[in-house]
Amino acid sequence: MKRRHEDSQVVKRNGTLYVICKTNPKFKARQGTTRGTKLSKKGIK
């Protein structure tokens, strides 16, 4: 993942990479596992 803005930060939480930008929130991004979230449980019945 690359930083899209000079104020953005790359943060790793629980094996997932996040790009956080407080000055311009449209640059938010996420990459990595989504275990334990609603996204990963969508197809499981």
Phi and psi in radians as a Rosetta constraint file:
Dihedral C 1 N 2 CA 2 C 2 CIRCULARHARMONIC -2.084 0.35
Dihedral N 2 CA 2 C 2 N 3 CIRCULARHARMONIC 2.702 0.35
Dihedral C 2 N 3 CA 3 C 3 CIRCULARHARMONIC -1.352 0.35
Dihedral N 3 CA 3 C 3 N 4 CIRCULARHARMONIC 2.236 0.35
Dihedral C 3 N 4 CA 4 C 4 CIRCULARHARMONIC -1.609 0.35
Dihedral N 4 CA 4 C 4 N 5 CIRCULARHARMONIC -0.254 0.35
Dihedral C 4 N 5 CA 5 C 5 CIRCULARHARMONIC -2.490 0.35
Dihedral N 5 CA 5 C 5 N 6 CIRCULARHARMONIC 2.696 0.35
Dihedral C 5 N 6 CA 6 C 6 CIRCULARHARMONIC -1.173 0.35
Dihedral N 6 CA 6 C 6 N 7 CIRCULARHARMONIC -0.405 0.35
Dihedral C 6 N 7 CA 7 C 7 CIRCULARHARMONIC -1.635 0.35
Dihedral N 7 CA 7 C 7 N 8 CIRCULARHARMONIC -0.007 0.35
Dihedral C 7 N 8 CA 8 C 8 CIRCULARHARMONIC -1.382 0.35
Dihedral N 8 CA 8 C 8 N 9 CIRCULARHARMONIC 2.689 0.35
Dihedral C 8 N 9 CA 9 C 9 CIRCULARHARMONIC -2.189 0.35
Dihedral N 9 CA 9 C 9 N 10 CIRCULARHARMONIC 2.490 0.35
Dihedral C 9 N 10 CA 10 C 10 CIRCULARHARMONIC -1.782 0.35
Dihedral N 10 CA 10 C 10 N 11 CIRCULARHARMONIC 2.132 0.35
Dihedral C 10 N 11 CA 11 C 11 CIRCULARHARMONIC -2.190 0.35
Dihedral N 11 CA 11 C 11 N 12 CIRCULARHARMONIC 2.416 0.35
Dihedral C 11 N 12 CA 12 C 12 CIRCULARHARMONIC -1.916 0.35
Dihedral N 12 CA 12 C 12 N 13 CIRCULARHARMONIC 2.092 0.35
Dihedral C 12 N 13 CA 13 C 13 CIRCULARHARMONIC -2.249 0.35
Dihedral N 13 CA 13 C 13 N 14 CIRCULARHARMONIC 2.124 0.35
Dihedral C 13 N 14 CA 14 C 14 CIRCULARHARMONIC 0.919 0.35
Dihedral N 14 CA 14 C 14 N 15 CIRCULARHARMONIC 0.707 0.35
Dihedral C 14 N 15 CA 15 C 15 CIRCULARHARMONIC 1.416 0.35
Dihedral N 15 CA 15 C 15 N 16 CIRCULARHARMONIC 0.109 0.35
Dihedral C 15 N 16 CA 16 C 16 CIRCULARHARMONIC -2.020 0.35
Dihedral N 16 CA 16 C 16 N 17 CIRCULARHARMONIC 2.312 0.35
Dihedral C 16 N 17 CA 17 C 17 CIRCULARHARMONIC -1.582 0.35
Dihedral N 17 CA 17 C 17 N 18 CIRCULARHARMONIC 2.314 0.35
Dihedral C 17 N 18 CA 18 C 18 CIRCULARHARMONIC -2.148 0.35
Dihedral N 18 CA 18 C 18 N 19 CIRCULARHARMONIC 2.463 0.35
Dihedral C 18 N 19 CA 19 C 19 CIRCULARHARMONIC -1.878 0.35
Dihedral N 19 CA 19 C 19 N 20 CIRCULARHARMONIC 2.132 0.35
Dihedral C 19 N 20 CA 20 C 20 CIRCULARHARMONIC -2.052 0.35
Dihedral N 20 CA 20 C 20 N 21 CIRCULARHARMONIC 2.287 0.35
Dihedral C 20 N 21 CA 21 C 21 CIRCULARHARMONIC -2.386 0.35
Dihedral N 21 CA 21 C 21 N 22 CIRCULARHARMONIC 1.926 0.35
Dihedral C 21 N 22 CA 22 C 22 CIRCULARHARMONIC -1.356 0.35
Dihedral N 22 CA 22 C 22 N 23 CIRCULARHARMONIC -0.506 0.35
Dihedral C 22 N 23 CA 23 C 23 CIRCULARHARMONIC -1.366 0.35
Dihedral N 23 CA 23 C 23 N 24 CIRCULARHARMONIC -0.533 0.35
Dihedral C 23 N 24 CA 24 C 24 CIRCULARHARMONIC -2.412 0.35
Dihedral N 24 CA 24 C 24 N 25 CIRCULARHARMONIC 1.550 0.35
Dihedral C 24 N 25 CA 25 C 25 CIRCULARHARMONIC -1.119 0.35
Dihedral N 25 CA 25 C 25 N 26 CIRCULARHARMONIC -0.198 0.35
Dihedral C 25 N 26 CA 26 C 26 CIRCULARHARMONIC -1.261 0.35
Dihedral N 26 CA 26 C 26 N 27 CIRCULARHARMONIC -0.165 0.35
Dihedral C 26 N 27 CA 27 C 27 CIRCULARHARMONIC -1.563 0.35
Dihedral N 27 CA 27 C 27 N 28 CIRCULARHARMONIC 0.195 0.35
Dihedral C 27 N 28 CA 28 C 28 CIRCULARHARMONIC -1.160 0.35
Dihedral N 28 CA 28 C 28 N 29 CIRCULARHARMONIC 2.514 0.35
Dihedral C 28 N 29 CA 29 C 29 CIRCULARHARMONIC -2.660 0.35
Dihedral N 29 CA 29 C 29 N 30 CIRCULARHARMONIC 2.810 0.35
Dihedral C 29 N 30 CA 30 C 30 CIRCULARHARMONIC -2.505 0.35
Dihedral N 30 CA 30 C 30 N 31 CIRCULARHARMONIC 2.463 0.35
Dihedral C 30 N 31 CA 31 C 31 CIRCULARHARMONIC -2.563 0.35
Dihedral N 31 CA 31 C 31 N 32 CIRCULARHARMONIC 2.351 0.35
Dihedral C 31 N 32 CA 32 C 32 CIRCULARHARMONIC 2.246 0.35
Dihedral N 32 CA 32 C 32 N 33 CIRCULARHARMONIC -2.798 0.35
Dihedral C 32 N 33 CA 33 C 33 CIRCULARHARMONIC -1.250 0.35
Dihedral N 33 CA 33 C 33 N 34 CIRCULARHARMONIC 2.585 0.35
Dihedral C 33 N 34 CA 34 C 34 CIRCULARHARMONIC -2.118 0.35
Dihedral N 34 CA 34 C 34 N 35 CIRCULARHARMONIC 0.595 0.35
Dihedral C 34 N 35 CA 35 C 35 CIRCULARHARMONIC -1.141 0.35
Dihedral N 35 CA 35 C 35 N 36 CIRCULARHARMONIC 2.368 0.35
Dihedral C 35 N 36 CA 36 C 36 CIRCULARHARMONIC 1.474 0.35
Dihedral N 36 CA 36 C 36 N 37 CIRCULARHARMONIC 0.104 0.35
Dihedral C 36 N 37 CA 37 C 37 CIRCULARHARMONIC -1.908 0.35
Dihedral N 37 CA 37 C 37 N 38 CIRCULARHARMONIC 3.009 0.35
Dihedral C 37 N 38 CA 38 C 38 CIRCULARHARMONIC -1.130 0.35
Dihedral N 38 CA 38 C 38 N 39 CIRCULARHARMONIC -0.483 0.35
Dihedral C 38 N 39 CA 39 C 39 CIRCULARHARMONIC -1.136 0.35
Dihedral N 39 CA 39 C 39 N 40 CIRCULARHARMONIC -0.689 0.35
Dihedral C 39 N 40 CA 40 C 40 CIRCULARHARMONIC -1.411 0.35
Dihedral N 40 CA 40 C 40 N 41 CIRCULARHARMONIC -0.362 0.35
Dihedral C 40 N 41 CA 41 C 41 CIRCULARHARMONIC -1.631 0.35
Dihedral N 41 CA 41 C 41 N 42 CIRCULARHARMONIC 0.040 0.35
Dihedral C 41 N 42 CA 42 C 42 CIRCULARHARMONIC -1.097 0.35
Dihedral N 42 CA 42 C 42 N 43 CIRCULARHARMONIC -0.748 0.35
Dihedral C 42 N 43 CA 43 C 43 CIRCULARHARMONIC -1.552 0.35
Dihedral N 43 CA 43 C 43 N 44 CIRCULARHARMONIC -0.112 0.35
Dihedral C 43 N 44 CA 44 C 44 CIRCULARHARMONIC -1.577 0.35
Dihedral N 44 CA 44 C 44 N 45 CIRCULARHARMONIC 2.303 0.35
